[in-house]
Amino acid sequence: MIFYKVRRGVRLLSNHRIIILALIIVFFAGCSIGAVKRAQGLLPGKNIVILPIFLDRFNVQHTGTTVFSNWQYYHTVPDWDVNSYIVETAKHLIQTKGQVHLLDIDISTTQQLAIKDPRFLDAISGIGFKNEKKNKNLLRLLGEKAKADYIIVISPTGSEDVYFGTNQYIKGGYGYYQKTTFGIKRAMLYAGTRIAVMDARTGDHIASAYAFNHSSYDAPEYKEDDPQIEDKVNRDKPIILGHIKDALEQKFAELGIVATNRQ
């Protein structure tokens, strides 16, 4: 009887935790939707700066049945110049159907400093980061220099395992991911993109939209020690850049940076 009561108490506690967790998820989802709607109302007609802070790294990641068969590395692709590609793509989108005014300003100093901080945005939008003030000031100074209303920070983000629904984390940015479970293999090329609207006067976070674009991969797989890595990443470059472009198109519209009702 005592055992039953203890078990029942544990079960009730577990149920309470599940309910609390569900309420937290709903709360933050509601906050996120509300923030995006706020951005939709704030951005049209305003002056913005585009600040992409991606690394020149193509991620290669394999997750096996056990942790002993996991491996990952990155291959540098500086010639891709992903951040310049993002700026040019953003310019084209805004020129053709933009609801904002894009300012042309040198972002290189701010960009280099932000890239050095792998949690640059987290420090601003999160809680308890010691470099929050420093990062906000960095954006505020850029906004002051550009006479901007908002800064659109475009950064890498990761994802959970989209194939097998496990808690394995796919590294933020772009690259190749393969999951092997008891001999079953699936692979993809992906790009994870976060687009954050930041107040240029204060450096505060207004809203973020996330995209994890990916496509199935059927070509010869990437190896842990791959002698053909250079050929493979160059072959797959158009697909990766296409995923980033799709993310910009989708999320710019979602945030109100570009219109959705005209081409």
BELWOVEN-V64788 format. One record per residue. RES is the residue in one small letter. PHI is phi in whole degrees, 0 to 359 (NA if undefined). Layout:
{{RES | PHI} {RES | PHI}}
//
This chain:
{{m | NA} {i | 298} {f | 299} {y | 299} {k | 295} {v | 298} {r | 298} {r | 295} {g | 296} {v | 296} {r | 295} {l | 295} {l | 298} {s | 298} {n | 296} {h | 297} {r | 297} {i | 297} {i | 297} {i | 298} {l | 298} {a | 298} {l | 294} {i | 297} {i | 298} {v | 297} {f | 299} {f | 289} {a | 297} {g | 296} {c | 298} {s | 297} {i | 297} {g | 297} {a | 294} {v | 297} {k | 297} {r | 296} {a | 298} {q | 302} {g | 277} {l | 274} {l | 286} {p | 308} {g | 84} {k | 265} {n | 270} {i | 231} {v | 238} {i | 264} {l | 233} {p | 275} {i | 227} {f | 281} {l | 270} {d | 275} {r | 228} {f | 267} {n | 280} {v | 234} {q | 222} {h | 235} {t | 244} {g | 262} {t | 295} {t | 236} {v | 297} {f | 287} {s | 253} {n | 276} {w | 203} {q | 201} {y | 199} {y | 227} {h | 243} {t | 287} {v | 227} {p | 298} {d | 290} {w | 292} {d | 47} {v | 302} {n | 295} {s | 293} {y | 299} {i | 296} {v | 298} {e | 294} {t | 294} {a | 297} {k | 301} {h | 297} {l | 297} {i | 288} {q | 296} {t | 273} {k | 211} {g | 284} {q | 248} {v | 231} {h | 253} {l | 272} {l | 271} {d | 261} {i | 213} {d | 288} {i | 253} {s | 300} {t | 294} {t | 299} {q | 299} {q | 297} {l | 292} {a | 292} {i | 297} {k | 292} {d | 258} {p | 295} {r | 237} {f | 303} {l | 287} {d | 302} {a | 294} {i | 269} {s | 272} {g | 267} {i | 231} {g | 85} {f | 270} {k | 289} {n | 263} {e | 302} {k | 297} {k | 298} {n | 291} {k | 297} {n | 296} {l | 299} {l | 290} {r | 298} {l | 294} {l | 295} {g | 297} {e | 294} {k | 296} {a | 274} {k | 58} {a | 261} {d | 268} {y | 219} {i | 245} {i | 261} {v | 269} {i | 247} {s | 229} {p | 284} {t | 219} {g | 255} {s | 202} {e | 285} {d | 294} {v | 282} {y | 268} {f | 251} {g | 66} {t | 272} {n | 271} {q | 294} {y | 259} {i | 271} {k | 302} {g | 296} {g | 115} {y | 211} {g | 153} {y | 239} {y | 229} {q | 231} {k | 241} {t | 239} {t | 229} {f | 50} {g | 87} {i | 273} {k | 244} {r | 221} {a | 220} {m | 207} {l | 256} {y | 213} {a | 215} {g | 255} {t | 230} {r | 247} {i | 243} {a | 247} {v | 266} {m | 241} {d | 289} {a | 288} {r | 274} {t | 241} {g | 82} {d | 287} {h | 277} {i | 260} {a | 197} {s | 225} {a | 233} {y | 242} {a | 221} {f | 233} {n | 267} {h | 208} {s | 216} {s | 298} {y | 241} {d | 244} {a | 283} {p | 307} {e | 293} {y | 286} {k | 256} {e | 296} {d | 237} {d | 262} {p | 289} {q | 254} {i | 303} {e | 297} {d | 296} {k | 292} {v | 293} {n | 292} {r | 296} {d | 268} {k | 307} {p | 300} {i | 291} {i | 298} {l | 297} {g | 296} {h | 295} {i | 293} {k | 300} {d | 300} {a | 297} {l | 296} {e | 299} {q | 294} {k | 277} {f | 298} {a | 293} {e | 297} {l | 271} {g | 90} {i | 286} {v | 235} {a | 280} {t | 251} {n | 254} {r | 213} {q | 270}}
//
